[in-house]
Amino acid sequence: MKNKNLVRLLARVCTAIVLVTFSSASAQQLSLNVVHSPLDQLSIADIDFSHFTNDHLYFTLTIISDIERLVHLEVGIDISLADGNGFPNAATLITKSFLVPRIRTITNLDLGKNADIITQSFDYSSEAKDKIQKLAFATGRLPAGTYTFNLKVVDDTTSSVSAAKTITLSLTNISHLDLLSPQDGSTVPTVFPLFQWIYDGDSVEVSVYEFLSQQHSKEEAASGVPQLDVRSGDPNLPVGSRTFQYPTSAARPLQPGKTYVWKVRGLTAGAGGAGNDINSEIWQFTMPSSVGDLNTGQQNFISQLQLLLGGNPDILNQLMNGSLQVTGEVTIDGHSVSPADLQRILNDLAANPDRVVGIQIVDE
């Protein structure tokens, strides 16, 4: 009887030891927090943690542990290029062990062959190396696409204890910025001209300068103090816009008879701050001496027409002075009207812009 009781007691003690051990193991905690910069450009050096020295900060990792422990970092980079080519596990990084004393913050600047956290291995897949490295070395920037960094911190003694996070970056390779209107050397029919351009990116800076009589070139004029300088994010220039209408307030008005130059600067964000900004050409336009006779409402009406006509000042000038020839049938509310009637209607609307509720093009 005593032996049976002893066996039961030992069984209970063993069960308690197992439960305590299990509870202690399950309580082990390791967490990872990630913060990264909003950017749209990276260089090959920014992600090659074996051959290059990182100079630009673009992500920060905070590792939190319940106890002091040795860990290592594993990073897998998946790349999906804008041209449709995909490279899962395009590159992999494994660091040597480093100590986390309860909490430790590291950045991409701390990773590398001569950094605080030493690279143990860094490998490109052969397909990614052939495609991505060649493009990156040729342009100085990684090609456009989605770059996903799969980050994992692993305990060196208990591999089952780990923490993982993901960083996704959408990179662009911006190289295209062309002005559309007002066209270079044109005369605009409104003191509130509509500026239009083509750009691969979303953020720009639009600048307008007066071309002073003592200045000898457009470049010299654009080196002075701008008449207007506005960036994406301004209420009149939302991010992603590729048109901007000269404001009716909060800016010096354009003066009849004077000449101005304008340009657009494409703004990009790279690791460590601003990327490689792109500058457009510098174009000039002239205000007609009679434009001052038009009131604000008339100018807004003309600007609406200008927007519908793609910003083409020549067509707008011809339309307003009656020299544009109508080659097809024009109807209003289902009734045919003559070119002369159409001209009178346009003149009447220009003189009474408060009658205009809106203007739109309808394809039939």
C-alpha positions as CSV (number, residue, x, y, z in Angstrom):
1,M,0.0,0.0,0.0
2,K,2.8,2.3,0.9
3,N,4.5,1.6,-2.4
4,K,1.4,2.5,-4.4
5,N,1.1,5.8,-2.6
6,L,4.7,6.5,-3.3
7,V,4.3,5.8,-7.0
8,R,1.3,8.1,-7.1
9,L,3.2,10.9,-5.3
10,L,6.1,10.5,-7.7
11,A,3.8,10.7,-10.7
12,R,2.2,13.9,-9.4
13,V,5.6,15.5,-8.8
14,C,6.7,14.5,-12.3
15,T,3.5,15.9,-13.8
16,A,4.1,19.2,-11.9
17,I,7.6,19.4,-13.2
18,V,6.4,18.8,-16.8
19,L,3.8,21.5,-16.4
20,V,6.2,24.0,-14.9
21,T,8.7,23.3,-17.7
22,F,6.0,23.7,-20.4
23,S,4.7,26.9,-18.8
24,S,8.2,28.4,-18.7
25,A,8.9,27.5,-22.4
26,S,5.5,28.9,-23.5
27,A,6.2,32.1,-21.7
28,Q,9.3,32.9,-23.7
29,Q,8.7,36.0,-25.8
30,L,10.4,37.6,-28.7
31,S,8.8,40.4,-30.7
32,L,9.9,42.6,-33.6
33,N,8.7,46.1,-34.5
34,V,9.6,47.7,-37.8
35,V,9.5,51.3,-39.0
36,H,10.6,52.3,-42.6
37,S,10.8,55.5,-44.5
38,P,8.4,56.3,-47.3
39,L,10.6,56.2,-50.4
40,D,10.4,55.3,-54.1
41,Q,14.0,54.8,-55.0
42,L,16.8,52.6,-53.7
43,S,20.3,51.9,-55.0
44,I,22.0,48.5,-55.3
45,A,24.2,49.4,-52.3
46,D,21.1,49.9,-50.2
47,I,20.2,46.2,-50.3
48,D,23.6,44.5,-50.8
49,F,24.6,43.9,-47.2
50,S,27.7,42.0,-48.2
51,H,29.7,44.1,-50.7
52,F,28.7,47.7,-49.9
53,T,28.6,50.0,-47.0
54,N,25.1,51.3,-46.1
55,D,25.0,55.1,-46.1
56,H,21.3,55.8,-46.0
57,L,18.9,55.0,-43.2
58,Y,15.6,53.5,-44.5
59,F,14.4,51.0,-41.9
60,T,14.6,50.6,-38.1
61,L,14.0,47.3,-36.2
62,T,13.2,47.2,-32.5
63,I,13.7,43.7,-31.0
64,I,12.1,43.1,-27.6
65,S,12.8,40.0,-25.5
66,D,11.7,38.7,-22.2
67,I,15.2,37.7,-21.3
68,E,18.7,38.5,-22.5
69,R,19.5,36.2,-25.5
70,L,21.6,35.7,-28.5
71,V,19.8,36.0,-31.8
72,H,20.4,36.3,-35.5
73,L,18.5,38.1,-38.3
74,E,17.3,36.4,-41.5
75,V,16.1,38.6,-44.4
76,G,14.5,37.3,-47.6
77,I,13.9,39.8,-50.4
78,D,11.1,39.1,-52.9
79,I,11.1,41.3,-56.0
80,S,8.3,41.8,-58.5
81,L,9.4,44.2,-61.3
82,A,7.1,46.6,-63.0
83,D,7.7,44.8,-66.3
84,G,6.0,41.7,-64.9
85,N,9.1,39.7,-64.0
86,G,9.1,38.2,-60.6
87,F,11.9,36.9,-58.4
88,P,10.8,35.2,-55.1
89,N,13.8,35.0,-52.7
90,A,15.8,37.2,-55.0
91,A,18.2,37.8,-52.2
92,T,18.8,36.3,-48.8
93,L,20.7,37.7,-45.8
94,I,21.7,35.8,-42.6
95,T,23.6,37.7,-39.9
96,K,26.0,36.4,-37.3
97,S,24.7,36.2,-33.7
98,F,24.2,39.3,-31.7
99,L,23.0,40.0,-28.2
100,V,19.6,41.4,-27.3
101,P,19.6,42.6,-23.7
102,R,15.8,42.7,-23.3
103,I,15.5,45.4,-26.0
104,R,17.6,46.5,-28.9
105,T,17.1,48.8,-31.8
106,I,19.0,48.3,-35.0
107,T,18.8,49.9,-38.5
108,N,19.9,48.9,-41.9
109,L,23.1,51.0,-41.2
110,D,24.0,48.4,-38.6
111,L,24.1,45.5,-41.1
112,G,27.0,44.7,-43.3
113,K,30.5,43.2,-43.5
114,N,32.1,45.9,-41.3
115,A,29.0,47.0,-39.3
116,D,27.9,46.2,-35.8
117,I,25.9,43.2,-36.9
118,I,28.1,41.3,-39.3
119,T,26.8,39.6,-42.4
120,Q,27.3,35.8,-42.3
121,S,25.9,35.2,-45.8
122,F,24.3,37.2,-48.5
123,D,23.2,35.6,-51.7
124,Y,21.5,36.7,-54.9
125,S,19.6,34.2,-57.0
126,S,21.3,33.8,-60.4
127,E,18.1,35.1,-62.2
128,A,17.9,38.2,-60.0
129,K,21.6,38.9,-60.3
130,D,21.4,38.8,-64.1
131,K,18.4,41.0,-64.4
132,I,18.4,43.3,-61.4
133,Q,22.1,44.0,-60.8
134,K,22.7,44.8,-64.5
135,L,19.9,47.4,-64.5
136,A,20.9,48.8,-61.1
137,F,24.6,49.2,-62.1
138,A,23.5,50.9,-65.4
139,T,21.2,53.4,-63.8
140,G,22.4,53.7,-60.2
141,R,18.9,52.7,-59.0
142,L,17.0,49.5,-58.5
143,P,14.5,49.0,-61.3
144,A,10.9,49.9,-60.7
145,G,8.8,47.3,-58.9
146,T,7.6,45.9,-55.5
147,Y,10.3,44.9,-53.1
148,T,9.2,42.8,-50.1
149,F,11.6,42.4,-47.2
150,N,10.7,39.3,-45.0
151,L,12.4,39.9,-41.7
152,K,12.9,37.3,-39.0
153,V,14.7,37.3,-35.7
154,V,15.6,33.9,-34.4
155,D,16.8,32.7,-31.0
156,D,20.2,30.9,-31.5
157,T,19.5,28.4,-28.7
158,T,15.8,27.8,-29.2
159,S,15.0,28.2,-32.9
160,S,11.3,27.8,-32.1
161,V,11.4,31.2,-30.5
162,S,11.3,33.9,-33.2
163,A,9.6,37.0,-34.5
164,A,8.8,38.1,-38.0
165,K,7.7,41.2,-39.8
166,T,7.4,42.3,-43.5
167,I,8.4,45.6,-45.2
168,T,6.9,46.3,-48.7
169,L,8.4,49.1,-50.8
170,S,7.1,50.2,-54.2
171,L,10.0,51.7,-56.1
172,T,9.8,53.7,-59.3
173,N,12.3,54.5,-61.9
174,I,11.2,58.0,-62.7
175,S,12.8,59.4,-65.9
176,H,10.1,61.1,-67.8
177,L,8.9,64.7,-67.3
178,D,7.6,66.7,-70.3
179,L,5.8,70.0,-70.4
180,L,2.5,70.3,-72.4
181,S,1.0,73.7,-72.0
182,P,1.3,76.7,-72.0
183,Q,3.5,75.9,-75.0
184,D,6.9,77.4,-75.3
185,G,6.6,80.8,-77.0
186,S,2.8,80.9,-76.9
187,T,0.5,83.7,-76.0
188,V,-2.1,82.6,-73.4
189,P,-5.7,84.1,-73.5
190,T,-6.2,84.1,-69.7
191,V,-4.5,85.5,-66.6
192,F,-5.2,82.1,-64.9
193,P,-3.4,79.8,-67.4
194,L,-3.7,76.0,-67.0
195,F,-0.3,74.3,-66.7
196,Q,-0.1,70.7,-67.9
197,W,2.7,68.2,-67.9
198,I,3.5,64.5,-68.2
199,Y,5.3,62.8,-65.3
200,D,5.9,59.2,-64.1
201,G,5.8,60.2,-60.5
202,D,3.2,61.8,-58.2
203,S,4.9,64.8,-56.5
204,V,6.2,67.9,-58.3
205,E,7.1,71.5,-57.8
206,V,5.7,74.0,-60.3
207,S,7.4,77.3,-60.6
208,V,6.6,80.5,-62.6
209,Y,9.0,83.4,-63.0
210,E,8.7,86.8,-64.7
211,F,11.1,87.1,-67.7
212,L,12.5,90.6,-66.9
213,S,13.8,92.9,-69.7
214,Q,17.4,92.8,-68.4
215,Q,17.5,89.0,-68.5
216,H,19.0,87.3,-71.6
217,S,17.7,83.7,-71.3
218,K,14.9,81.6,-69.9
219,E,17.5,79.9,-67.7
220,E,18.5,83.2,-66.3
221,A,14.8,84.1,-65.6
222,A,14.2,80.8,-63.9
223,S,17.2,81.4,-61.5
224,G,15.5,84.4,-59.9
225,V,12.7,84.7,-57.3
226,P,9.6,82.8,-58.5
227,Q,6.4,84.6,-59.1
228,L,4.7,81.4,-58.0
229,D,6.2,78.2,-56.4
230,V,3.8,75.4,-55.4
231,R,4.4,71.8,-54.4
232,S,2.2,68.7,-54.5
233,G,0.1,68.5,-51.4
234,D,-0.9,72.2,-51.7
235,P,-4.7,72.5,-51.7
236,N,-4.5,73.7,-55.3
237,L,-2.1,70.9,-56.4
238,P,-3.1,67.5,-55.0
239,V,-0.6,64.7,-55.0
240,G,-0.7,62.9,-58.3
241,S,-2.1,65.9,-60.3
242,R,-0.6,66.7,-63.7
243,T,-2.4,70.0,-64.1
244,F,-2.4,73.2,-62.2
245,Q,-4.4,76.3,-62.8
246,Y,-2.8,79.6,-61.8
247,P,-4.7,80.6,-58.6
248,T,-7.1,83.6,-58.5
249,S,-5.7,84.4,-55.0
250,A,-2.7,83.8,-52.7
251,A,-0.3,84.5,-55.6
252,R,0.8,87.6,-57.5
253,P,-1.4,88.0,-60.5
254,L,0.1,87.7,-64.0
255,Q,0.3,91.0,-65.7
256,P,-1.0,91.9,-69.3
257,G,1.8,92.3,-71.8
258,K,4.5,90.6,-69.7
259,T,6.4,87.4,-70.4
260,Y,6.9,84.6,-68.0
261,V,8.8,81.3,-67.8
262,W,7.7,78.1,-66.1
263,K,9.1,74.7,-65.2
264,V,8.2,71.6,-63.3
265,R,10.6,69.7,-61.0
266,G,9.8,66.0,-60.3
267,L,10.3,65.2,-56.6
268,T,11.4,61.7,-55.6
269,A,12.1,60.1,-52.2
270,G,15.2,57.9,-51.8
271,A,16.9,56.2,-48.9
272,G,18.2,58.9,-46.6
273,G,16.1,61.7,-48.0
274,A,15.3,63.2,-51.4
275,G,16.0,61.1,-54.4
276,N,17.3,62.2,-57.8
277,D,14.9,65.0,-58.7
278,I,14.1,65.5,-62.4
279,N,13.8,68.9,-64.0
280,S,11.7,69.7,-67.0
281,E,12.7,72.1,-69.7
282,I,12.0,75.8,-69.2
283,W,9.2,77.2,-71.3
284,Q,8.0,80.8,-71.8
285,F,4.6,82.3,-72.5
286,T,3.4,85.9,-72.9
287,M,0.2,87.6,-71.6
288,P,-1.7,89.6,-74.3
289,S,-2.0,93.3,-73.5
290,S,-5.8,93.1,-73.7
291,V,-6.2,90.3,-71.2
292,G,-6.7,92.9,-68.4
293,D,-10.1,93.7,-69.9
294,L,-11.5,90.3,-68.8
295,N,-12.9,89.9,-65.4
296,T,-12.3,87.0,-63.1
297,G,-15.5,85.1,-64.1
298,Q,-14.6,85.5,-67.8
299,Q,-11.1,84.2,-67.1
300,N,-12.5,81.1,-65.3
301,F,-14.8,80.4,-68.2
302,I,-11.9,80.5,-70.6
303,S,-9.9,78.3,-68.3
304,Q,-12.6,75.7,-68.4
305,L,-12.6,75.8,-72.2
306,Q,-8.8,75.5,-72.1
307,L,-8.9,72.4,-69.9
308,L,-11.4,70.7,-72.3
309,L,-9.2,71.6,-75.3
310,G,-6.2,70.0,-73.8
311,G,-4.6,73.3,-72.9
312,N,-4.0,74.3,-76.5
313,P,-4.0,78.1,-76.6
314,D,-4.1,78.3,-80.4
315,I,-7.4,76.5,-80.7
316,L,-8.8,78.5,-77.8
317,N,-7.7,81.8,-79.5
318,Q,-9.3,80.8,-82.8
319,L,-12.5,79.7,-81.0
320,M,-12.9,83.0,-79.2
321,N,-12.1,85.3,-82.1
322,G,-14.2,83.4,-84.6
323,S,-11.5,82.2,-86.9
324,L,-12.0,78.5,-86.2
325,Q,-14.0,76.9,-89.1
326,V,-16.8,74.5,-88.2
327,T,-16.7,71.5,-90.6
328,G,-19.6,69.5,-89.2
329,E,-23.2,70.0,-87.9
330,V,-23.5,71.8,-84.6
331,T,-26.7,71.2,-82.6
332,I,-28.0,72.6,-79.3
333,D,-30.8,70.7,-77.6
334,G,-31.3,68.8,-80.9
335,H,-31.6,71.9,-83.1
336,S,-29.0,72.9,-85.7
337,V,-27.2,76.2,-85.2
338,S,-25.0,78.1,-87.6
339,P,-21.4,78.9,-86.9
340,A,-22.4,82.6,-86.4
341,D,-25.0,81.5,-83.8
342,L,-22.3,79.3,-82.0
343,Q,-19.9,82.3,-81.9
344,R,-22.6,84.5,-80.4
345,I,-23.3,81.9,-77.8
346,L,-19.7,81.6,-76.8
347,N,-19.3,85.4,-76.6
348,D,-22.4,85.6,-74.5
349,L,-21.1,82.9,-72.1
350,A,-17.7,84.6,-71.9
351,A,-19.4,87.9,-71.0
352,N,-21.8,86.3,-68.5
353,P,-19.8,83.4,-66.9
354,D,-22.2,83.2,-64.0
355,R,-24.6,81.4,-66.4
356,V,-22.2,78.5,-66.8
357,V,-22.9,75.7,-64.4
358,G,-20.3,73.4,-65.8
359,I,-18.6,72.3,-69.0
360,Q,-17.9,68.7,-70.0
361,I,-17.2,66.6,-73.1
362,V,-19.7,63.8,-74.0
363,D,-18.7,61.2,-76.5
364,E,-21.5,60.0,-78.7
